[in-house]
């Protein structure tokens, strides 16, 4: 479009005829009119114009040109072609029609209807047009287009489509700053590439720096995931994306949802990070597990086919029938396994479960089992200040209908449980030590124990039970830390110092 401006934006000057094969004067109809045919050539200051035939109106300083119209700016090196042209040299307004092409540095515009107003430094086309960038072969199409020569900005409207090497953009409205080589888009906009698509209602591409910004109702689809956010920045060179405000990542195939204030995605390594008011939702058959932590990282496993989700620091989760907290946690999509590290604790029904590491195995949205490794401890409250306890090197808890029904104790097994009579009155306390055993639990409590080595057990009537006998070593009752609802996962209660110190000392 620079050619339009540079050709006709000069101060008032006469359009001069430089030559033609044939010239006819016609003064009767319209005053001083020269009809020109064959190799017609005009000049207005530094601009040259060529055509097959023309009518030059001396009185109004205007002209009409027909056939192979070409306008060349000798200073700027721009060139414009068309089939016909009407131009008024005084008002600086013109209309170019037909098969139009305009070459301005690395931009080529093709359209059929081009009007310009050089007094306002404005040119515009309508009825469809396409601009091609000769440097990268990208194209931009629209029904209407405007160009402001002062700002070097194109303005496109209606059915706008931008095609680049690696992506395509469709929008209602778009601007292109040719000086800075930046594309802006407004209104409903879709961006498509081979592996992803983006919807937004505002944004821009910084082509030289290969940086894109999307805002207003942003939705991104990639690798089977949907991500929403208030705004997204994508660095094409690094293949790194950042999302800000009301971030939501939905994976329908794996039934996971992540919400936060900030997210980033590494497209090269397929890693993502989410933080700020963060919530991870894992779907189970009958309910969901909702988790909060400071940071959430997602990556692919060694096979590059299944995702691993890692939660770091102040991890807490809530499920109607199970709650937990720890410093760090991982979730594998391949086997739906949750691993908890660094002072983990789980509350399942009436049971408190602790250990150095807790592994929760699920299948088809149902909890199957739980492994408690190192310093494994399961506690439930039998009565006020009375606790059933199972302790061992490692414990393997079996679940049915999301409740523990069997506990396998491996190495250094110890248990304390209370016995009631038929009227549910407390009779006494059983204390058993056995290297390996299985404990079976029903709705009432422990109903059977299977021993794999010679047990050492003693029954104590309640009147003989002393305070020192009631608790196994390293017993801690931490029910005050248990999240009671989803809102509580955002309220972190520090792990008691005596628990932390004891863990470090062992």
C-alpha positions in Angstrom: 0.0 0.0 0.0 3.0 2.3 0.3 2.9 2.6 -3.5 -0.5 4.2 -3.3 0.6 6.7 -0.8 3.9 7.5 -2.3 2.4 7.8 -5.8 -0.2 10.4 -4.9 0.4 12.1 -1.6 2.4 15.0 -2.9 1.1 18.5 -2.7 -1.1 19.7 -5.5 0.6 19.4 -8.9 -0.5 18.9 -12.4 -0.5 15.5 -14.0 2.0 15.7 -16.9 1.8 13.7 -20.1 5.2 12.3 -21.1 4.1 10.5 -24.2 1.6 8.4 -26.2 1.4 6.8 -29.6 -1.8 8.8 -30.4 -3.4 11.8 -28.9 -6.8 13.4 -29.7 -8.2 16.7 -28.3 -11.8 16.7 -27.3 -13.0 20.1 -26.1 -16.7 19.9 -27.0 -18.0 17.5 -24.5 -16.0 18.1 -21.3 -13.6 21.0 -21.9 -10.0 20.4 -22.4 -9.7 16.6 -22.7 -6.9 14.6 -24.2 -7.7 11.1 -25.4 -4.5 9.1 -25.4 -3.8 5.6 -26.9 -0.8 3.3 -27.1 2.2 3.4 -24.7 0.7 6.2 -22.6 3.0 7.6 -19.9 2.2 10.2 -17.2 4.2 11.8 -14.4 3.3 13.5 -11.2 6.5 14.6 -9.4 8.4 11.3 -8.7 5.6 9.0 -9.7 5.3 7.5 -13.2 2.2 5.9 -14.6 1.7 3.7 -17.7 -1.4 2.4 -19.5 -2.7 1.4 -22.9 -5.2 4.3 -23.1 -6.3 7.3 -21.0 -8.3 10.4 -20.8 -6.6 13.4 -19.2 -8.9 16.2 -18.0 -6.8 19.4 -17.7 -9.6 21.5 -16.2 -10.1 19.2 -13.2 -6.6 17.8 -13.1 -8.0 14.3 -13.2 -7.6 11.3 -15.4 -9.0 7.9 -16.4 -6.6 5.1 -17.4 -7.4 1.7 -19.0 -5.5 -1.4 -19.9 -2.3 -2.6 -18.2 -2.3 0.3 -15.8 1.0 0.5 -13.9 2.2 3.0 -11.3 5.8 3.2 -10.2 7.3 5.3 -7.4 10.9 5.9 -8.4 11.9 6.9 -4.8 10.3 4.1 -2.9 10.6 1.4 -5.5 6.9 0.4 -5.2 4.8 -0.8 -8.1 1.0 -1.0 -8.5 -0.9 -2.6 -11.4 -4.6 -2.8 -12.4 -7.0 -2.8 -15.3 -8.4 0.7 -14.9 -7.9 3.8 -12.8 -9.7 7.0 -12.0 -7.6 9.6 -10.2 -8.2 13.3 -9.2 -4.9 15.1 -8.7 -6.4 17.9 -6.6 -8.4 15.9 -4.1 -5.8 13.1 -4.1 -8.6 10.5 -4.3 -8.5 7.6 -6.7 -10.2 4.3 -7.7 -8.2 1.3 -9.1 -10.2 -1.6 -10.6 -9.7 -5.0 -12.2 -6.8 -7.4 -11.6 -4.9 -5.3 -9.1 -1.4 -6.1 -7.6 0.6 -3.9 -5.4 4.2 -4.6 -4.5 5.6 -2.8 -1.5 8.9 -4.1 -0.3 8.2 -7.7 0.8 4.4 -7.4 0.6 2.3 -8.1 -2.5 -1.4 -7.2 -2.4 -3.8 -8.6 -4.9 -7.5 -7.5 -5.1 -10.1 -6.2 -7.6 -11.2 -3.0 -6.0 -8.9 -0.5 -4.4 -9.7 3.1 -3.3 -7.4 5.6 -1.9 -7.5 9.0 -0.2 -4.1 10.5 0.0 -5.2 13.6 1.9 -6.1 11.2 4.7 -3.1 8.9 4.0 -5.6 6.0 3.6 -6.1 3.2 1.1 -8.7 0.5 1.3 -10.0 -2.5 -0.7 -13.2 -4.4 -0.6 -14.7 -7.4 -2.2 -11.8 -9.6 -1.2 -8.0 -9.3 -1.2 -4.9 -11.3 -0.4 -1.5 -10.1 0.8 1.6 -12.3 0.3 4.9 -11.9 2.2 7.6 -12.8 -0.3 10.1 -13.5 2.5 8.2 -16.3 4.3 5.4 -17.0 1.8 2.8 -16.3 4.4 -0.6 -15.0 3.1 -3.4 -12.9 4.6 -6.9 -12.8 3.1 -9.9 -10.7 4.0 -13.1 -9.2 2.5 -12.0 -5.7 3.4 -8.7 -4.1 4.0 -7.4 -0.6 5.0 -3.9 0.8 5.1 -2.7 3.9 7.1 0.5 5.0 5.6 1.4 7.2 8.6 1.4 4.2 11.0 2.4 1.6 8.4 -0.5 -0.5 9.6 -2.9 -2.7 7.5 -6.4 -3.2 8.9 -8.4 -6.2 7.8 -12.1 -6.9 8.3 -14.5 -9.8 7.7 -13.5 -13.5 7.0 -9.8 -12.8 7.8 -7.4 -15.7 7.3 -3.7 -15.7 7.9 -1.6 -18.7 6.6 2.0 -19.2 7.7 4.3 -22.1 7.4 3.4 -23.7 10.7 0.0 -22.4 11.6 -3.2 -20.8 10.3 -5.3 -18.0 11.8 -8.9 -17.1 11.1 -10.4 -14.0 12.7 -13.1 -11.3 12.4 -10.6 -8.4 12.5 -6.9 -8.2 12.2 -4.2 -5.5 12.0 -0.7 -5.8 10.5 2.1 -3.4 11.4 4.4 -3.7 8.4 7.1 -1.7 10.0 7.3 -3.8 13.1 6.1 -7.0 11.4 3.5 -7.6 14.1 0.0 -9.0 13.5 -2.8 -8.1 15.8 -6.2 -9.8 15.9 -9.6 -8.8 17.5 -12.9 -10.7 17.9 -13.4 -14.4 17.7 -10.1 -15.9 16.5 -8.9 -19.4 15.8 -5.3 -20.5 15.5 -4.5 -23.9 14.0 -1.3 -26.0 13.8 -0.6 -29.6 13.1 -0.9 -30.7 16.8 -2.9 -27.9 18.5 -5.5 -25.2 18.1 -6.2 -22.0 20.0 -9.3 -19.9 20.4 -9.2 -16.3 21.7 -10.8 -12.9 21.2 -7.7 -10.7 21.2 -4.0 -11.1 20.7 -1.0 -10.5 18.5 2.0 -12.2 16.7 5.5 -10.6 17.0 6.8 -12.3 13.8 10.5 -11.2 14.1 10.8 -12.4 17.7 8.4 -15.3 17.1 6.3 -14.4 20.2 2.5 -14.7 20.4 0.1 -13.4 22.9 -3.6 -14.5 23.2 -6.2 -13.1 25.6 -9.9 -13.0 26.4 -11.6 -16.4 26.7 -8.5 -18.3 25.6 -8.9 -22.0 24.9 -6.1 -24.3 23.7 -6.4 -27.9 22.4 -3.2 -29.9 22.3 -2.3 -33.6 22.8 -5.8 -34.5 23.9 -5.9 -31.7 26.5 -7.9 -28.5 26.7 -6.4 -25.5 28.4 -8.2 -22.2 29.3 -6.8 -19.0 30.7 -7.2 -15.3 30.8 -4.1 -14.8 28.7 -1.4 -17.0 27.0 2.1 -16.1 25.7 3.8 -18.5 23.4 7.5 -18.4 22.5 7.8 -20.2 19.2 11.7 -20.4 19.2 11.7 -22.1 22.6 8.4 -23.8 22.0 7.4 -22.6 25.5 3.9 -21.4 26.5 2.8 -19.4 29.6 -0.8 -19.0 30.8 -2.0 -16.4 33.3 -5.1 -16.1 35.4 -8.0 -18.7 35.8 -5.9 -21.4 34.2 -7.8 -24.7 33.6 -6.2 -27.9 32.0 -8.8 -30.6 31.2 -7.7 -34.1 30.1 -10.9 -36.0 29.2 -9.1 -39.2 28.2 -7.4 -39.6 31.6 -10.2 -37.9 33.5 -8.0 -35.3 35.1 -8.5 -31.5 35.6 -6.0 -28.9 36.8 -6.8 -25.3 37.9 -4.4 -22.6 38.9 -3.3 -19.0 38.5 -0.2 -19.7 36.3 0.9 -22.4 34.0 3.7 -23.0 31.5 4.1 -25.7 28.9 7.4 -27.0 27.3 6.4 -28.3 23.9 9.8 -29.8 23.2 9.9 -32.0 26.3 6.1 -32.1 26.7 6.4 -30.9 30.3 4.0 -28.5 32.1 3.9 -26.6 35.4 1.0 -25.1 37.2 1.0 -23.0 40.4 -1.0 -20.5 42.3 -4.3 -21.4 44.0 -3.8 -24.8 42.4 -6.3 -27.7 42.3 -5.9 -31.1 40.7 -9.1 -33.2 40.2 -8.8 -36.9 39.6 -12.1 -38.7 38.7 -13.0 -41.9 40.4 -16.0 -44.1 39.7 -18.4 -42.5 42.2 -16.6 -39.3 43.2 -13.4 -37.2 42.7 -10.2 -36.6 44.5 -9.3 -33.0 44.7 -5.7 -32.0 45.5 -3.9 -28.8 46.3 -0.1 -28.1 46.4 2.3 -25.2 45.8 3.3 -26.6 42.4 2.2 -29.2 39.9 4.5 -30.6 37.2 3.4 -33.0 34.4 5.7 -34.9 32.2 5.8 -38.1 30.1 7.3 -41.3 31.4 10.2 -43.2 29.7 7.9 -44.6 27.1 6.7 -41.1 26.1 3.1 -42.3 26.0 1.9 -41.9 29.5 1.9 -38.8 31.8 3.3 -38.5 35.2 1.9 -35.8 37.5 4.1 -34.5 40.4 2.8 -32.3 43.2 5.3 -30.4 45.4 5.1 -28.9 48.8 2.1 -28.5 51.1 0.2 -31.3 49.4 -3.3 -32.0 50.7 -6.1 -33.9 49.1 -9.8 -34.6 49.8 -11.9 -37.5 48.7 -15.2 -38.1 50.5 -13.9 -41.5 51.9 -10.2 -40.7 52.0 -8.0 -37.6 52.8 -4.3 -37.1 52.9 -1.3 -34.8 53.1 2.5 -34.9 52.5 5.3 -32.8 51.2 5.3 -34.3 47.7 3.2 -36.7 45.6 3.2 -38.3 42.2 0.4 -39.8 40.0 1.0 -42.2 37.1 -1.7 -42.3 34.4 -0.4 -45.7 33.1 -1.4 -47.6 36.3 -3.4 -44.9 38.2 -1.0 -45.1 41.1 -0.5 -42.3 43.7 2.8 -42.2 45.5 3.2 -40.0 48.6 6.6 -38.9 50.0 8.1 -37.1 53.0 5.9 -37.5 56.2 2.8 -38.7 54.3 -0.4 -39.4 56.1 -3.7 -40.8 54.9 -7.1 -40.9 56.6 -9.4 -43.7 55.2 -12.7 -44.0 56.9 -11.8 -44.2 60.6 -8.1 -45.2 60.0 -5.1 -43.0 60.2 -2.2 -44.3 58.0 1.4 -43.1 58.2 4.8 -44.2 56.9 7.9 -43.0 55.1 6.2 -43.7 51.7 2.5 -44.5 50.9 1.5 -46.0 47.5 -2.2 -46.0 46.6 -3.1 -48.3 43.7 -6.4 -47.7 41.9 -8.1 -49.4 39.0 -11.0 -48.1 36.9 -11.6 -45.3 39.4 -11.7 -47.6 42.4 -9.0 -47.9 45.2 -7.6 -51.4 45.1 -4.8 -51.4 47.7 -2.3 -49.3 49.7 1.3 -50.0 50.4 2.9 -48.3 53.4 6.7 -48.6 53.4 9.0 -48.0 56.3 7.7 -47.2 59.7 4.2 -48.2 58.6 1.5 -47.4 61.1 -2.3 -47.7 61.0 -4.4 -46.4 63.8 -8.1 -46.1 64.5 -9.9 -44.8 67.6 -11.8 -47.6 69.5 -13.0 -45.3 72.3 -11.9 -42.1 74.0 -8.1 -42.4 74.5 -8.2 -46.0 73.2 -6.7 -46.8 69.8 -6.4 -49.9 67.7 -3.0 -50.0 66.2 -1.1 -52.0 63.5 2.6 -51.4 63.0 5.3 -53.0 60.9 8.2 -52.5 58.6 5.8 -52.4 55.7 2.0 -52.8 55.5 -0.2 -53.8 52.5 -3.8 -52.7 52.9 -6.5 -54.3 50.8 -9.6 -52.3 49.9 -13.2 -53.3 49.1 -15.8 -50.7 48.4 -13.2 -48.1 49.3 -12.8 -49.6 52.8 -9.9 -51.5 54.3 -10.8 -55.2 54.9 -7.4 -56.8 55.2 -3.9 -55.6 56.3 -0.8 -57.7 55.5 2.1 -56.9 58.0 5.6 -57.7 56.8 8.5 -57.7 59.3 8.5 -56.4 62.8 4.7 -56.7 63.1 3.0 -55.4 66.2 -0.7 -54.8 66.9 -2.9 -53.5 69.7 -6.6 -54.0 69.5 -9.5 -53.9 71.9 -12.0 -56.7 72.5 -15.7 -56.2 73.3 -18.3 -58.7 74.4 -21.7 -59.3 72.8 -23.1 -56.3 74.4 -20.3 -54.2 73.0 -18.8 -53.6 76.4 -15.0 -53.4 76.5 -13.4 -56.6 77.9 -9.8 -55.9 77.4 -6.8 -55.2 75.2 -4.9 -57.7 73.0 -1.2 -57.0 72.2 0.5 -59.2 69.6 4.0 -59.2 68.2 4.6 -61.3 65.1 7.1 -60.8 62.2 4.4 -61.4 59.5 0.7 -61.5 59.8 -2.6 -60.7 58.1 -5.3 -58.7 60.0 -8.9 -59.0 58.8 -11.3 -56.1 59.5 -15.1 -55.8 59.3 -17.5 -53.0 60.1 -17.1 -53.6 63.9 -13.3 -53.9 63.9 -10.6 -56.6 63.8 -12.4 -60.0 63.5 -9.5 -62.3 62.7 -5.7 -62.4 62.6 -3.7 -64.9 60.6 -0.1 -65.5 61.8 2.8 -66.7 59.6 5.3 -67.0 62.4 5.1 -67.9 66.0 3.2 -64.9 67.6 3.8 -63.5 71.0 0.5 -62.2 72.3 -1.1 -61.3 75.6 -4.6 -60.4 76.6 -5.0 -57.7 79.3 -8.4 -57.1 81.0 -9.3 -53.4 81.0 -8.6 -53.0 84.7 -5.0 -54.1 84.1 -4.3 -51.8 81.1 -2.0 -49.0 82.0 -1.3 -45.7 80.1 2.1 -47.0 79.0 0.6 -50.2 77.6 -2.0 -48.4 75.4 0.3 -47.0 72.7 3.0 -48.6 70.5 6.2 -46.7 70.1 6.0 -43.7 67.8 2.3 -43.5 68.1 0.9 -40.0 67.1 -2.8 -39.2 66.8 -3.1 -36.4 64.2 -6.8 -36.2 63.5 -6.8 -32.4 63.9 -4.8 -32.1 60.6 -7.4 -34.1 58.6 -9.2 -32.0 55.9 -13.0 -32.2 56.6 -14.0 -30.7 53.2 -12.5 -29.5 49.9 -12.0 -26.0 51.2 -9.7 -27.4 53.9 -7.1 -28.6 51.4 -6.1 -24.9 51.1 -5.5 -24.6 54.9 -2.2 -26.1 55.7 -1.6 -27.2 59.3 2.2 -27.7 59.8 3.3 -31.2 60.6 4.1 -31.4 64.4 7.7 -30.8 65.2 7.9 -34.1 67.2 6.9 -36.0 64.0 9.4 -34.2 61.8 12.3 -34.6 64.3 11.5 -38.3 64.9 11.5 -38.9 61.1 14.9 -37.2 60.7 16.4 -39.0 63.6 15.7 -42.5 62.2 
